[in-house]
Amino acid sequence: MNGEGLDSLLERVAGQIQGKAYLKGITGGWERCVGIVAEDAQSRHCLRFSPGGITRAGWQEPVHLVVSGQERDLQRLFAGDELLYISARQSVTIRGPLRDQLKLDALLRLTCS
């Protein structure tokens, strides 16, 4: 990992998901706010999925899905590397409807290199 901060990783992931036409089938009609909580850094972020695209923002209610863990694990989860993703996935907690969890998992896996 290159030491990128969680903010910039989330911006990059949002851009990657939005830029891949084949992911439109997964994101189309999926209007959700995914909350990301770095427990050790006391920071909270959101990825908002809407018809207009995907944006990263500060914490916004309501949150439909919550991804929480240590900041380092969250950075590995969103780093875009499949091996780091698999490792980090075991260390973070994702709470919310199963269907939304599966969509997020698919989106993150499909943006891995």
N, C-alpha and C positions, 0 to 999 in steps of 0.2 A: 504494500500500500504506500502511496506517495505522501502521506501526511496531510491530505486534504481535509478541511474541516467538514463537519456534518452539514452545515448550511450549504456549502458549495456542492457537496455530494448530492444533496436532495435536489438542488437546482439542475444538476447534470442529469440525474435520473428522470426528472420531470421532462427535460428536453429530449432525452433518448426515447422515452415512452411515446411522447407526442410525435417524434420524428419518424417513427416506424409505422408505415401504413398498415402492415399486417396485424398490428396490435389494435387497430380501430374496432375489430370485431369483439375484442374483450372489453375495451373501454367505452364503446358506444352505449349510451343509455345508462352508464354507471355513474350516478351522481352521489359521490361519497366524500367525506372528509376523513382522511387517515391521520390520526394523531401519533406523533413520534415523541417519546419521552426518554431523555437521557437522564437516568436516575442519579448518577454520580455527579453530573454537571448541573443539575437543577435547571435543565433547559427543555422547552417543549416547542415543537414545530408541527406544522400540518402540511400534508399534500392534499390539495383539493381537486377532485376529479369532477368535471362538469362538461356540458356540451361544448363549451367554448375552449376547452383544453384542460391542461393540468398546470396548477400553480403551486408554488411553495409559499407558505405564509407563516406568520406567528400563530400561536394557539387560537383556534376559533371553535366555538360551540355551535351546533352539536358535532360531536366526533362519533363516527360510526364504527370505527376500528381503531384500536390502540396498540401500537408497537412500543414495547418498553424494554429497557435493558441498560447496561453500562454503555457509555458513549463510544468506547473503542469497539464494542460488539456491534453497535448500530452503524458505525463507520464501515466495518467489514461487511455488514448486511447490504449496504447501499453502494459498495465500492465497484460493483460491476464485474467482479471476478467470481466465477462459479465455485471454485474451491473455498474461497473466503466466505461466500454466501452459505454454503452447506455447513461450514463450521460455525458461523455466527448464528445460523437459524436454530441451533441447539441451545444457544445461550440467551436468546431473547424470548420475550413472551408476547404473543399476539392474541388480543381479546376482541371478540366481536362475532358477528354471524359467520358461520362456517363458509357460506358461499362467498362472502367478501374476503375471508382469509385465503381461500383458494384462488380468487382472482388476483389478489395482491401477490401471492406466491408465484403464480404464472407470469405476471408482468415482470417481476424482478428476475426470475429465471431466464425469461426470454430477452432481457436486456444485458445479460451476462455475456462476456466474451470468452 
